[in-house]
Amino acid sequence: MTIKPLADRVVVKAAEVEETTVSGIILPGTAKEKPQFAEVIAVGPGGNVDGKEINMTVKVGDKVICAKYAGTEVKCDGEEYSIVRQSDILAIVE
């Protein structure tokens, strides 16, 4: 199954986070925060959204930083993804 986002939506997959701190403390799953770094998996077509013309500036494969609590989490074929609006993407990491 594939996820094809609509309008100004972007499908991202969270980057794996470190499970230990710099000082060597191992963090349990409940202490971890939702990662903000992600990879773009699919990009919607953009177009006219809420009366404004939206051009998509991210592309598949980009590494991005998303707003902390943005998007909707979905599970597809055993993988977890988030669907966010392009405006919830704060930066592209190069």
Biopython code that builds the backbone (N, CA, C, O; Angstrom):
import numpy as np
from Bio.PDB.StructureBuilder import StructureBuilder

atoms = [
    (1, "MET", "N", (0.843, -1.170, 0.000)),
    (1, "MET", "CA", (0.000, 0.000, 0.000)),
    (1, "MET", "C", (0.894, 1.240, 0.000)),
    (1, "MET", "O", (1.931, 1.260, 0.663)),
    (2, "THR", "N", (0.497, 2.261, -0.734)),
    (2, "THR", "CA", (1.244, 3.518, -0.739)),
    (2, "THR", "C", (0.344, 4.642, -0.235)),
    (2, "THR", "O", (-0.881, 4.573, -0.341)),
    (3, "ILE", "N", (0.970, 5.668, 0.310)),
    (3, "ILE", "CA", (0.244, 6.839, 0.796)),
    (3, "ILE", "C", (0.519, 7.977, -0.175)),
    (3, "ILE", "O", (1.672, 8.348, -0.394)),
    (4, "LYS", "N", (-0.544, 8.534, -0.758)),
    (4, "LYS", "CA", (-0.409, 9.645, -1.691)),
    (4, "LYS", "C", (-1.075, 10.868, -1.059)),
    (4, "LYS", "O", (-2.303, 10.944, -1.006)),
    (5, "PRO", "N", (-0.272, 11.831, -0.578)),
    (5, "PRO", "CA", (-0.858, 13.005, 0.088)),
    (5, "PRO", "C", (-1.576, 13.928, -0.893)),
    (5, "PRO", "O", (-1.233, 13.989, -2.074)),
    (6, "LEU", "N", (-2.568, 14.635, -0.389)),
    (6, "LEU", "CA", (-3.343, 15.576, -1.192)),
    (6, "LEU", "C", (-2.970, 17.008, -0.833)),
    (6, "LEU", "O", (-2.455, 17.274, 0.253)),
    (7, "ALA", "N", (-3.233, 17.915, -1.748)),
    (7, "ALA", "CA", (-3.034, 19.358, -1.558)),
    (7, "ALA", "C", (-1.630, 19.676, -1.053)),
    (7, "ALA", "O", (-0.647, 19.284, -1.682)),
    (8, "ASP", "N", (-1.522, 20.381, 0.077)),
    (8, "ASP", "CA", (-0.208, 20.820, 0.585)),
    (8, "ASP", "C", (0.316, 19.879, 1.666)),
    (8, "ASP", "O", (1.116, 20.292, 2.506)),
    (9, "ARG", "N", (-0.120, 18.631, 1.658)),
    (9, "ARG", "CA", (0.321, 17.671, 2.673)),
    (9, "ARG", "C", (1.608, 16.964, 2.232)),
    (9, "ARG", "O", (1.888, 16.822, 1.041)),
    (10, "VAL", "N", (2.381, 16.526, 3.236)),
    (10, "VAL", "CA", (3.648, 15.836, 3.014)),
    (10, "VAL", "C", (3.697, 14.635, 3.952)),
    (10, "VAL", "O", (3.369, 14.754, 5.133)),
    (11, "VAL", "N", (4.104, 13.482, 3.432)),
    (11, "VAL", "CA", (4.273, 12.285, 4.267)),
    (11, "VAL", "C", (5.742, 12.219, 4.677)),
    (11, "VAL", "O", (6.629, 12.224, 3.824)),
    (12, "VAL", "N", (5.995, 12.158, 5.983)),
    (12, "VAL", "CA", (7.364, 12.092, 6.494)),
    (12, "VAL", "C", (7.518, 10.878, 7.405)),
    (12, "VAL", "O", (6.560, 10.421, 8.029)),
    (13, "LYS", "N", (8.732, 10.375, 7.465)),
    (13, "LYS", "CA", (9.052, 9.274, 8.368)),
    (13, "LYS", "C", (10.077, 9.799, 9.353)),
    (13, "LYS", "O", (11.120, 10.319, 8.956)),
    (14, "ALA", "N", (9.784, 9.665, 10.632)),
    (14, "ALA", "CA", (10.658, 10.178, 11.684)),
    (14, "ALA", "C", (12.018, 9.495, 11.623)),
    (14, "ALA", "O", (12.116, 8.290, 11.390)),
    (15, "ALA", "N", (13.061, 10.286, 11.835)),
    (15, "ALA", "CA", (14.414, 9.746, 11.885)),
    (15, "ALA", "C", (14.596, 8.989, 13.188)),
    (15, "ALA", "O", (13.974, 9.317, 14.198)),
    (16, "GLU", "N", (15.442, 7.984, 13.162)),
    (16, "GLU", "CA", (15.729, 7.229, 14.380)),
    (16, "GLU", "C", (16.440, 8.137, 15.370)),
    (16, "GLU", "O", (17.347, 8.878, 14.992)),
    (17, "VAL", "N", (16.039, 8.087, 16.624)),
    (17, "VAL", "CA", (16.647, 8.934, 17.648)),
    (17, "VAL", "C", (17.605, 8.124, 18.500)),
    (17, "VAL", "O", (17.478, 6.905, 18.620)),
    (18, "GLU", "N", (18.560, 8.815, 19.085)),
    (18, "GLU", "CA", (19.512, 8.170, 19.985)),
    (18, "GLU", "C", (18.775, 7.646, 21.209)),
    (18, "GLU", "O", (17.872, 8.307, 21.723)),
    (19, "GLU", "N", (19.151, 6.476, 21.669)),
    (19, "GLU", "CA", (18.512, 5.914, 22.845)),
    (19, "GLU", "C", (19.335, 6.132, 24.103)),
    (19, "GLU", "O", (18.920, 5.738, 25.192)),
    (20, "THR", "N", (20.501, 6.758, 23.962)),
    (20, "THR", "CA", (21.318, 7.080, 25.133)),
    (20, "THR", "C", (21.684, 8.558, 25.068)),
    (20, "THR", "O", (21.815, 9.127, 23.985)),
    (21, "THR", "N", (21.846, 9.166, 26.227)),
    (21, "THR", "CA", (22.249, 10.565, 26.279)),
    (21, "THR", "C", (23.754, 10.663, 26.093)),
    (21, "THR", "O", (24.449, 9.649, 26.053)),
    (22, "VAL", "N", (24.251, 11.882, 25.980)),
    (22, "VAL", "CA", (25.684, 12.103, 25.821)),
    (22, "VAL", "C", (26.462, 11.521, 26.999)),
    (22, "VAL", "O", (27.573, 11.020, 26.830)),
    (23, "SER", "N", (25.881, 11.590, 28.172)),
    (23, "SER", "CA", (26.559, 11.070, 29.363)),
    (23, "SER", "C", (26.407, 9.557, 29.520)),
    (23, "SER", "O", (26.928, 8.988, 30.479)),
    (24, "GLY", "N", (25.696, 8.888, 28.587)),
    (24, "GLY", "CA", (25.577, 7.444, 28.612)),
    (24, "GLY", "C", (24.330, 6.909, 29.274)),
    (24, "GLY", "O", (24.207, 5.696, 29.446)),
    (25, "ILE", "N", (23.400, 7.766, 29.651)),
    (25, "ILE", "CA", (22.158, 7.315, 30.287)),
    (25, "ILE", "C", (21.226, 6.764, 29.208)),
    (25, "ILE", "O", (20.983, 7.426, 28.199)),
    (26, "ILE", "N", (20.713, 5.572, 29.418)),
    (26, "ILE", "CA", (19.802, 4.956, 28.465)),
    (26, "ILE", "C", (18.380, 5.437, 28.764)),
    (26, "ILE", "O", (17.908, 5.346, 29.897)),
    (27, "LEU", "N", (17.709, 5.947, 27.732)),
    (27, "LEU", "CA", (16.355, 6.472, 27.901)),
    (27, "LEU", "C", (15.325, 5.397, 27.593)),
    (27, "LEU", "O", (15.404, 4.756, 26.546)),
    (28, "PRO", "N", (14.352, 5.183, 28.489)),
    (28, "PRO", "CA", (13.271, 4.241, 28.179)),
    (28, "PRO", "C", (12.330, 4.860, 27.150)),
    (28, "PRO", "O", (12.341, 6.074, 26.949)),
    (29, "GLY", "N", (11.519, 4.034, 26.502)),
    (29, "GLY", "CA", (10.606, 4.501, 25.468)),
    (29, "GLY", "C", (9.661, 5.582, 25.933)),
    (29, "GLY", "O", (9.295, 6.453, 25.144)),
    (30, "THR", "N", (9.251, 5.554, 27.199)),
    (30, "THR", "CA", (8.305, 6.547, 27.700)),
    (30, "THR", "C", (8.945, 7.914, 27.912)),
    (30, "THR", "O", (8.235, 8.917, 27.987)),
    (31, "ALA", "N", (10.268, 7.975, 28.011)),
    (31, "ALA", "CA", (10.955, 9.249, 28.255)),
    (31, "ALA", "C", (11.355, 9.948, 26.967)),
    (31, "ALA", "O", (11.789, 11.100, 26.993)),
    (32, "LYS", "N", (11.214, 9.265, 25.850)),
    (32, "LYS", "CA", (11.626, 9.844, 24.575)),
    (32, "LYS", "C", (10.572, 10.816, 24.079)),
    (32, "LYS", "O", (9.373, 10.585, 24.233)),
    (33, "GLU", "N", (11.036, 11.905, 23.481)),
    (33, "GLU", "CA", (10.125, 12.851, 22.860)),
    (33, "GLU", "C", (9.948, 12.467, 21.398)),
    (33, "GLU", "O", (10.769, 11.752, 20.824)),
    (34, "LYS", "N", (8.871, 12.950, 20.812)),
    (34, "LYS", "CA", (8.638, 12.722, 19.402)),
    (34, "LYS", "C", (9.765, 13.409, 18.625)),
    (34, "LYS", "O", (10.014, 14.596, 18.838)),
    (35, "PRO", "N", (10.447, 12.695, 17.736)),
    (35, "PRO", "CA", (11.553, 13.318, 16.999)),
    (35, "PRO", "C", (11.062, 14.395, 16.043)),
    (35, "PRO", "O", (9.988, 14.273, 15.454)),
    (36, "GLN", "N", (11.852, 15.441, 15.895)),
    (36, "GLN", "CA", (11.496, 16.514, 14.987)),
    (36, "GLN", "C", (12.158, 16.341, 13.624)),
    (36, "GLN", "O", (11.703, 16.925, 12.641)),
    (37, "PHE", "N", (13.225, 15.547, 13.552)),
    (37, "PHE", "CA", (13.907, 15.310, 12.296)),
    (37, "PHE", "C", (13.196, 14.188, 11.556)),
    (37, "PHE", "O", (12.839, 13.173, 12.154)),
    (38, "ALA", "N", (12.989, 14.369, 10.246)),
    (38, "ALA", "CA", (12.275, 13.366, 9.462)),
    (38, "ALA", "C", (12.762, 13.391, 8.019)),
    (38, "ALA", "O", (13.433, 14.325, 7.581)),
    (39, "GLU", "N", (12.405, 12.340, 7.300)),
    (39, "GLU", "CA", (12.706, 12.256, 5.870)),
    (39, "GLU", "C", (11.390, 12.306, 5.114)),
    (39, "GLU", "O", (10.415, 11.662, 5.503)),
    (40, "VAL", "N", (11.365, 13.082, 4.021)),
    (40, "VAL", "CA", (10.163, 13.210, 3.212)),
    (40, "VAL", "C", (10.000, 11.942, 2.372)),
    (40, "VAL", "O", (10.913, 11.546, 1.648)),
    (41, "ILE", "N", (8.839, 11.319, 2.477)),
    (41, "ILE", "CA", (8.532, 10.085, 1.755)),
    (41, "ILE", "C", (7.665, 10.359, 0.530)),
    (41, "ILE", "O", (7.864, 9.736, -0.513)),
    (42, "ALA", "N", (6.705, 11.281, 0.638)),
    (42, "ALA", "CA", (5.812, 11.618, -0.468)),
    (42, "ALA", "C", (5.361, 13.071, -0.308)),
    (42, "ALA", "O", (5.253, 13.581, 0.807)),
    (43, "VAL", "N", (5.101, 13.727, -1.441)),
    (43, "VAL", "CA", (4.716, 15.138, -1.437)),
    (43, "VAL", "C", (3.446, 15.304, -2.259)),
    (43, "VAL", "O", (3.332, 14.761, -3.358)),
    (44, "GLY", "N", (2.490, 16.061, -1.717)),
    (44, "GLY", "CA", (1.259, 16.358, -2.437)),
    (44, "GLY", "C", (1.519, 17.330, -3.583)),
    (44, "GLY", "O", (2.619, 17.873, -3.695)),
    (45, "PRO", "N", (0.517, 17.557, -4.438)),
    (45, "PRO", "CA", (0.700, 18.401, -5.626)),
    (45, "PRO", "C", (0.685, 19.906, -5.360)),
    (45, "PRO", "O", (1.047, 20.684, -6.243)),
    (46, "GLY", "N", (0.278, 20.330, -4.171)),
    (46, "GLY", "CA", (0.161, 21.770, -3.912)),
    (46, "GLY", "C", (-1.127, 22.276, -4.532)),
    (46, "GLY", "O", (-2.170, 21.630, -4.424)),
    (47, "GLY", "N", (-1.059, 23.441, -5.186)),
    (47, "GLY", "CA", (-2.242, 23.987, -5.843)),
    (47, "GLY", "C", (-2.939, 25.023, -4.988)),
    (47, "GLY", "O", (-2.323, 25.656, -4.131)),
    (48, "ASN", "N", (-4.229, 25.190, -5.226)),
    (48, "ASN", "CA", (-5.020, 26.190, -4.525)),
    (48, "ASN", "C", (-5.530, 25.602, -3.207)),
    (48, "ASN", "O", (-6.387, 24.719, -3.203)),
    (49, "VAL", "N", (-4.993, 26.102, -2.090)),
    (49, "VAL", "CA", (-5.368, 25.619, -0.770)),
    (49, "VAL", "C", (-5.867, 26.802, 0.046)),
    (49, "VAL", "O", (-5.133, 27.768, 0.254)),
    (50, "ASP", "N", (-7.107, 26.731, 0.508)),
    (50, "ASP", "CA", (-7.722, 27.806, 1.298)),
    (50, "ASP", "C", (-7.625, 29.153, 0.591)),
    (50, "ASP", "O", (-7.392, 30.175, 1.236)),
    (51, "GLY", "N", (-7.801, 29.164, -0.715)),
    (51, "GLY", "CA", (-7.786, 30.400, -1.481)),
    (51, "GLY", "C", (-6.404, 30.947, -1.804)),
    (51, "GLY", "O", (-6.293, 32.034, -2.371)),
    (52, "LYS", "N", (-5.350, 30.218, -1.457)),
    (52, "LYS", "CA", (-3.987, 30.659, -1.741)),
    (52, "LYS", "C", (-3.302, 29.637, -2.629)),
    (52, "LYS", "O", (-3.503, 28.433, -2.466)),
    (53, "GLU", "N", (-2.501, 30.103, -3.558)),
    (53, "GLU", "CA", (-1.733, 29.209, -4.426)),
    (53, "GLU", "C", (-0.510, 28.714, -3.655)),
    (53, "GLU", "O", (0.303, 29.520, -3.203)),
    (54, "ILE", "N", (-0.376, 27.405, -3.504)),
    (54, "ILE", "CA", (0.728, 26.803, -2.756)),
    (54, "ILE", "C", (1.654, 26.071, -3.715)),
    (54, "ILE", "O", (1.220, 25.175, -4.439)),
    (55, "ASN", "N", (2.938, 26.453, -3.722)),
    (55, "ASN", "CA", (3.961, 25.738, -4.480)),
    (55, "ASN", "C", (4.738, 24.886, -3.493)),
    (55, "ASN", "O", (5.174, 25.376, -2.452)),
    (56, "MET", "N", (4.910, 23.623, -3.814)),
    (56, "MET", "CA", (5.612, 22.710, -2.918)),
    (56, "MET", "C", (7.126, 22.926, -3.058)),
    (56, "MET", "O", (7.675, 22.861, -4.157)),
    (57, "THR", "N", (7.784, 23.184, -1.926)),
    (57, "THR", "CA", (9.226, 23.456, -1.939)),
    (57, "THR", "C", (10.044, 22.276, -1.440)),
    (57, "THR", "O", (11.266, 22.265, -1.590)),
    (58, "VAL", "N", (9.388, 21.282, -0.847)),
    (58, "VAL", "CA", (10.110, 20.083, -0.411)),
    (58, "VAL", "C", (9.937, 19.000, -1.459)),
    (58, "VAL", "O", (8.976, 19.017, -2.229)),
    (59, "LYS", "N", (10.870, 18.056, -1.486)),
    (59, "LYS", "CA", (10.771, 16.947, -2.429)),
    (59, "LYS", "C", (11.105, 15.647, -1.717)),
    (59, "LYS", "O", (11.668, 15.656, -0.622)),
    (60, "VAL", "N", (10.763, 14.553, -2.327)),
    (60, "VAL", "CA", (11.016, 13.230, -1.746)),
    (60, "VAL", "C", (12.512, 13.074, -1.498)),
    (60, "VAL", "O", (13.336, 13.389, -2.356)),
    (61, "GLY", "N", (12.843, 12.583, -0.314)),
    (61, "GLY", "CA", (14.240, 12.363, 0.053)),
    (61, "GLY", "C", (14.842, 13.483, 0.888)),
    (61, "GLY", "O", (15.901, 13.298, 1.488)),
    (62, "ASP", "N", (14.189, 14.646, 0.938)),
    (62, "ASP", "CA", (14.696, 15.761, 1.760)),
    (62, "ASP", "C", (14.677, 15.375, 3.228)),
    (62, "ASP", "O", (13.760, 14.690, 3.682)),
    (63, "LYS", "N", (15.681, 15.809, 3.968)),
    (63, "LYS", "CA", (15.698, 15.688, 5.425)),
    (63, "LYS", "C", (15.141, 17.001, 5.947)),
    (63, "LYS", "O", (15.606, 18.072, 5.556)),
    (64, "VAL", "N", (14.152, 16.932, 6.826)),
    (64, "VAL", "CA", (13.468, 18.137, 7.284)),
    (64, "VAL", "C", (13.327, 18.146, 8.804)),
    (64, "VAL", "O", (13.491, 17.127, 9.475)),
    (65, "ILE", "N", (13.017, 19.335, 9.320)),
    (65, "ILE", "CA", (12.669, 19.502, 10.733)),
    (65, "ILE", "C", (11.211, 19.938, 10.762)),
    (65, "ILE", "O", (10.838, 20.941, 10.153)),
    (66, "CYS", "N", (10.390, 19.172, 11.476)),
    (66, "CYS", "CA", (8.954, 19.456, 11.573)),
    (66, "CYS", "C", (8.635, 20.071, 12.925)),
    (66, "CYS", "O", (9.382, 19.907, 13.890)),
    (67, "ALA", "N", (7.517, 20.778, 12.980)),
    (67, "ALA", "CA", (7.031, 21.304, 14.248)),
    (67, "ALA", "C", (6.794, 20.128, 15.194)),
    (67, "ALA", "O", (6.392, 19.048, 14.760)),
    (68, "LYS", "N", (7.039, 20.336, 16.463)),
    (68, "LYS", "CA", (7.059, 19.252, 17.450)),
    (68, "LYS", "C", (5.787, 18.407, 17.492)),
    (68, "LYS", "O", (5.881, 17.179, 17.493)),
    (69, "TYR", "N", (4.623, 19.006, 17.524)),
    (69, "TYR", "CA", (3.380, 18.251, 17.663)),
    (69, "TYR", "C", (2.518, 18.327, 16.409)),
    (69, "TYR", "O", (1.296, 18.204, 16.490)),
    (70, "ALA", "N", (3.139, 18.526, 15.259)),
    (70, "ALA", "CA", (2.400, 18.678, 14.008)),
    (70, "ALA", "C", (2.040, 17.329, 13.407)),
    (70, "ALA", "O", (2.698, 16.319, 13.660)),
    (71, "GLY", "N", (0.992, 17.335, 12.616)),
    (71, "GLY", "CA", (0.671, 16.196, 11.788)),
    (71, "GLY", "C", (-0.202, 15.136, 12.421)),
    (71, "GLY", "O", (-0.576, 15.196, 13.592)),
    (72, "THR", "N", (-0.505, 14.169, 11.588)),
    (72, "THR", "CA", (-1.311, 13.027, 11.979)),
    (72, "THR", "C", (-0.473, 11.777, 11.778)),
    (72, "THR", "O", (0.078, 11.563, 10.699)),
    (73, "GLU", "N", (-0.377, 10.961, 12.800)),
    (73, "GLU", "CA", (0.418, 9.738, 12.703)),
    (73, "GLU", "C", (-0.421, 8.627, 12.098)),
    (73, "GLU", "O", (-1.573, 8.422, 12.482)),
    (74, "VAL", "N", (0.175, 7.906, 11.137)),
    (74, "VAL", "CA", (-0.496, 6.782, 10.500)),
    (74, "VAL", "C", (0.464, 5.594, 10.441)),
    (74, "VAL", "O", (1.683, 5.765, 10.464)),
    (75, "LYS", "N", (-0.100, 4.398, 10.364)),
    (75, "LYS", "CA", (0.706, 3.190, 10.251)),
    (75, "LYS", "C", (0.334, 2.517, 8.937)),
    (75, "LYS", "O", (-0.846, 2.306, 8.654)),
    (76, "CYS", "N", (1.335, 2.182, 8.140)),
    (76, "CYS", "CA", (1.107, 1.561, 6.837)),
    (76, "CYS", "C", (2.160, 0.485, 6.628)),
    (76, "CYS", "O", (3.356, 0.772, 6.668)),
    (77, "ASP", "N", (1.734, -0.738, 6.409)),
    (77, "ASP", "CA", (2.643, -1.868, 6.198)),
    (77, "ASP", "C", (3.669, -2.006, 7.316)),
    (77, "ASP", "O", (4.831, -2.317, 7.056)),
    (78, "GLY", "N", (3.246, -1.776, 8.562)),
    (78, "GLY", "CA", (4.127, -1.938, 9.706)),
    (78, "GLY", "C", (5.061, -0.764, 9.959)),
    (78, "GLY", "O", (5.810, -0.789, 10.936)),
    (79, "GLU", "N", (5.046, 0.244, 9.131)),
    (79, "GLU", "CA", (5.889, 1.434, 9.299)),
    (79, "GLU", "C", (5.026, 2.585, 9.808)),
    (79, "GLU", "O", (3.848, 2.689, 9.467)),
    (80, "GLU", "N", (5.629, 3.453, 10.632)),
    (80, "GLU", "CA", (4.904, 4.616, 11.139)),
    (80, "GLU", "C", (5.315, 5.865, 10.369)),
    (80, "GLU", "O", (6.503, 6.128, 10.177)),
    (81, "TYR", "N", (4.323, 6.626, 9.932)),
    (81, "TYR", "CA", (4.546, 7.854, 9.186)),
    (81, "TYR", "C", (3.731, 8.968, 9.828)),
    (81, "TYR", "O", (2.821, 8.720, 10.619)),
    (82, "SER", "N", (4.079, 10.206, 9.468)),
    (82, "SER", "CA", (3.267, 11.355, 9.854)),
    (82, "SER", "C", (2.890, 12.096, 8.586)),
    (82, "SER", "O", (3.695, 12.215, 7.662)),
    (83, "ILE", "N", (1.665, 12.591, 8.545)),
    (83, "ILE", "CA", (1.227, 13.424, 7.430)),
    (83, "ILE", "C", (1.107, 14.837, 7.975)),
    (83, "ILE", "O", (0.302, 15.103, 8.867)),
    (84, "VAL", "N", (1.918, 15.746, 7.430)),
    (84, "VAL", "CA", (1.956, 17.127, 7.906)),
    (84, "VAL", "C", (1.680, 18.077, 6.755)),
    (84, "VAL", "O", (1.851, 17.715, 5.590)),
    (85, "ARG", "N", (1.258, 19.278, 7.074)),
    (85, "ARG", "CA", (1.141, 20.324, 6.062)),
    (85, "ARG", "C", (2.546, 20.865, 5.788)),
    (85, "ARG", "O", (3.413, 20.841, 6.662)),
    (86, "GLN", "N", (2.754, 21.342, 4.586)),
    (86, "GLN", "CA", (4.062, 21.903, 4.258)),
    (86, "GLN", "C", (4.413, 23.045, 5.207)),
    (86, "GLN", "O", (5.587, 23.238, 5.523)),
    (87, "SER", "N", (3.431, 23.793, 5.661)),
    (87, "SER", "CA", (3.684, 24.909, 6.576)),
    (87, "SER", "C", (4.167, 24.449, 7.952)),
    (87, "SER", "O", (4.708, 25.253, 8.712)),
    (88, "ASP", "N", (3.978, 23.152, 8.287)),
    (88, "ASP", "CA", (4.466, 22.604, 9.550)),
    (88, "ASP", "C", (5.922, 22.150, 9.451)),
    (88, "ASP", "O", (6.522, 21.761, 10.453)),
    (89, "ILE", "N", (6.485, 22.199, 8.253)),
    (89, "ILE", "CA", (7.898, 21.883, 8.075)),
    (89, "ILE", "C", (8.670, 23.174, 8.271)),
    (89, "ILE", "O", (8.468, 24.152, 7.551)),
    (90, "LEU", "N", (9.558, 23.164, 9.259)),
    (90, "LEU", "CA", (10.268, 24.378, 9.660)),
    (90, "LEU", "C", (11.521, 24.632, 8.833)),
    (90, "LEU", "O", (11.872, 25.785, 8.581)),
    (91, "ALA", "N", (12.202, 23.560, 8.406)),
    (91, "ALA", "CA", (13.465, 23.743, 7.676)),
    (91, "ALA", "C", (13.824, 22.468, 6.923)),
    (91, "ALA", "O", (13.394, 21.371, 7.279)),
    (92, "ILE", "N", (14.625, 22.643, 5.872)),
    (92, "ILE", "CA", (15.232, 21.526, 5.161)),
    (92, "ILE", "C", (16.670, 21.449, 5.638)),
    (92, "ILE", "O", (17.378, 22.456, 5.648)),
    (93, "VAL", "N", (17.107, 20.256, 6.035)),
    (93, "VAL", "CA", (18.467, 20.067, 6.547)),
    (93, "VAL", "C", (19.343, 19.613, 5.388)),
    (93, "VAL", "O", (19.038, 18.625, 4.720)),
    (94, "GLU", "N", (20.432, 20.336, 5.153)),
    (94, "GLU", "CA", (21.354, 19.966, 4.056)),
    (94, "GLU", "C", (22.652, 19.459, 4.604)),
    (94, "GLU", "O", (23.547, 19.101, 3.839)),
]
sb = StructureBuilder()
sb.init_structure("model")
sb.init_model(0)
sb.init_chain("A")
sb.init_seg("    ")
for serial, (resi, resn, name, xyz) in enumerate(atoms, 1):
    if name == "N":
        sb.init_residue(resn, " ", resi, " ")
    sb.init_atom(name, np.array(xyz, "f"), 0.0, 1.0, " ", f" {name:<3s}", serial, name[0])
structure = sb.get_structure()
